C-alpha cells in the first residue's frame, strides 16, 4: 500500500505495507531495545509523542525523543503533523518490517540481521514470559488466552502454505491497527506469536503411519499462541 494513500479515519496517511531490510547500517540502527519497544508501540498507537512514549516505557522524555528522531532518520517513522518538541506526534512509516537472516546480500548484512533478530527474539520471549506470569486477566479473556506447541510432519511447500493461511486469518483484523473507529467494543491489542522451523527428528524415529499423536502439548493455562 502506498504511503500516500489516505487512511479511512481522519484523513491520516496509511503506512507502507512492508519494508525489507538489507542495509547493515539501518539494521544496526534499530537493534536497540528502546527503539524496538517504540516500534511495537506504533503497532497499537496511530501516533506517538516522546511524552506518551515516556509514560508507556518508563524512559525519560528526552531519551524517547532521541530514539524517535533516530527511527525517523532511518525512515521507520515520520512526523504526523502538529505539536512541537516532545509533544510532536510521530506515526509509523511501514505496517511491518521484514528481516531475513539467510537472504542478505553480504556478510555484514547477515551479521547485522542476526544481531537484530537476537534483540527482537529476546524481547519477544520476555514479553511472553511476563504474560505467562500474569495471574489475572481482563473480564472475558480468561478462557480465550491459549498456548499451543505442536509438531506436524510437513514439506517446505506445506509449511509455507500453512503460514500464509495463518497470515490471511490475522489480516482480517489488520485495518483495526490504523483505524480505531473500526475496533468493536471490548477489543484489546492481542499479541499473536508464531514460529515454524524444521526440527531434527530423534534417531530411529519410525515412519509416520498416521496413528501417532503429534500434539506434544496443549496447555490449558493462559498463554499466547506461538
N, C-alpha and C positions, 0 to 999 in steps of 0.2 A: 504494500500500500504506500502510495506516495506521501511524503511528509507534507505536501501542500494540500492534501485532501482534508477538508474541514470535518471535524467531528460533529456528531449529532447534537451534543449538548453545548450550548453557549458559544458555538462557533469556534471551539478550540481546534487547533491543528493536531490531527492524529499523528502519532509517531510512525516511523517506517516499520515495516513488518519485522525484519530481522537484519542483523549485522553480523557477518562472519569476520573474525579477527585473524589476521595473518602477519601484522606488523608487530615484531617483538617489543618495540618501544611502547606501543599502545597497550599491549597485554601487561607489560610490567607496570604501566601507569595505574591500572585498576586492580592489580594484585595486592590490595591493601584491605584489611578487614573493615575499616570505616567506609571506604568507597564502595565495597561490595554491599555493606549494610545500607548505604544510601540508595544504591540501585534497587535493592529489594524494597525499600520504602516507596520508590516510584512505581512499583508493581501495583500498589494499592492506593496511592495518592496521585490525583491528577496533576497537582502542583505541590511544590515543597519549598519552604524558605529555610534559611540557616537556623532561624529561631525555632521553627517547628521540628527540624531535624535534631536540634539540640535536645528538645524535650523528649523526643522519641528514643534517642540513642544514649542519652546521658553524657554526651560530649559537650564541650563548650561551644557557644555560637561561633566564636572565631575559628575554631578548628573545623566545624562543619562548613563554614563559609569557604575556607581554604580548599577543602576536599570537593565541594560543589564546583568551585571555579576550575579545579583540575579536571573533573569529569567533563565540564563544558569545553575546556581546552582541547580535549581529545574527542569531542563530538558525541559523547554519550547523553548529554542533556543540553538544553538550550533555554534561554530566557523565555518566560511566559508572558512578560509584559507587566508593567506597573511595579510599584514598590522600589525602595532604594536600600542599599547596604544589605544588612542581614534580613531585611523584610522583603528583599527581591525574590519573587517566585520563579522557580525553575520547573521545567517539565521534561519528561523523557523524550529522547530523540529516536529511540527504537523500542519496539514491543518486546523483542528478545535479542539475546546475544549468543552467538554460536562460537564455540572454541573447540577445535579438533586437535587432539594431541598426536594424531598419526598422519594427518594430511598437510602438515606445514611445509612450506617451500624450502626452508634452510634450517641448519642445526640450531641457530639462535632462536628462531621462531618456535621450534619444537621445545627447546628448553624453557622459553617463556610460557608456552602453552601448558607445560607440565606444572610449572610453578603456580600459575593462575588456577589451574584445576585443583591443585592441592589445597590452596586457600579456600576455594569455593566448597570443596568436599568437606573440609574440616568445619566450616561454618554451618553447612547443611546438617552434618551429623550432630553438632552441638545443639542446633535448633530441635532436631528430633529427640535428643536426649532430654531437653527441657520439657518437651511435650509429654514424653513418657513419664516424667517425674510429677506431672500435674495430678492432683487428687480431686480436683473439681473441674467441671465444665459448665458452660452456659446452659441454661434450660433448653432441653430438646436435643442436645448434642451427645449426651452420654452414650446412647445406643447406636449412633451412626459413625462414630470415630473408630476406625478399624486399622488393623495391621495384617499384612498377609505376605508370607515368604514362601514362594512356590518354585518348584522345578518342573520344567516341561522339556521333552525331547523335541527339538525344532531345528529346521535348517536355517541358514542365514536369511533366505528369502522369506520364510515364515515368520522369523523374528522381526524383520523389517515391516512386514505386513501387520503384525500384532501391535507394534509400536505406533504405526500410522493410524490404526483403528482407535487406539487409546487417545492419541492426539486429536482425532476427529471428535471424540466424545467431549473432551475438555474444551475444544474450540467452540462448542455450542454456547459456552458462557464467556467467551473472550471479550465480547463487546461491553460487558459489565465493568471491566477494568477501567475503561476510559469514558464510560457513560454512566455515572452514578444514578441517574434517573431510571435506568433500566433494572436496577437491583430490587428484587422483591423484599418485602418486609421480613426481617429476620436473617437476611443474608450476611454472612461474615466472610472475610478472606480465608480461604481454605488452602492449606499447603498440600500439594499432591506431589510426592517424590516417586520417581520410577527409574529403575535401573534394569538393564538387560545385558548380560555378558555370558560368554561360554564358560562353563565350569569343567575342569578336568574330571572325568569320571573315575571313581575308585578302581584300582586294579582288579581285574576279574569280574567286572560288572556284567551280569548276564544280559543278553539281548532283551529288549522290552517286548513282552508278549501281549501288552495291553491290559494286563490284570493287576499290575503293581499300582499301589497308591503313590502318586507323585507329589502330593502336598506334604512338604516337610513340617510345616507348622502354620496353623491358622489361629492366631492369638485372639483371645476374647477381650483382653483389657484394652483401654483406649490407646490408640496409636495411629500414626499416619500410615497410609499405604505406600509401600516403597518396594 
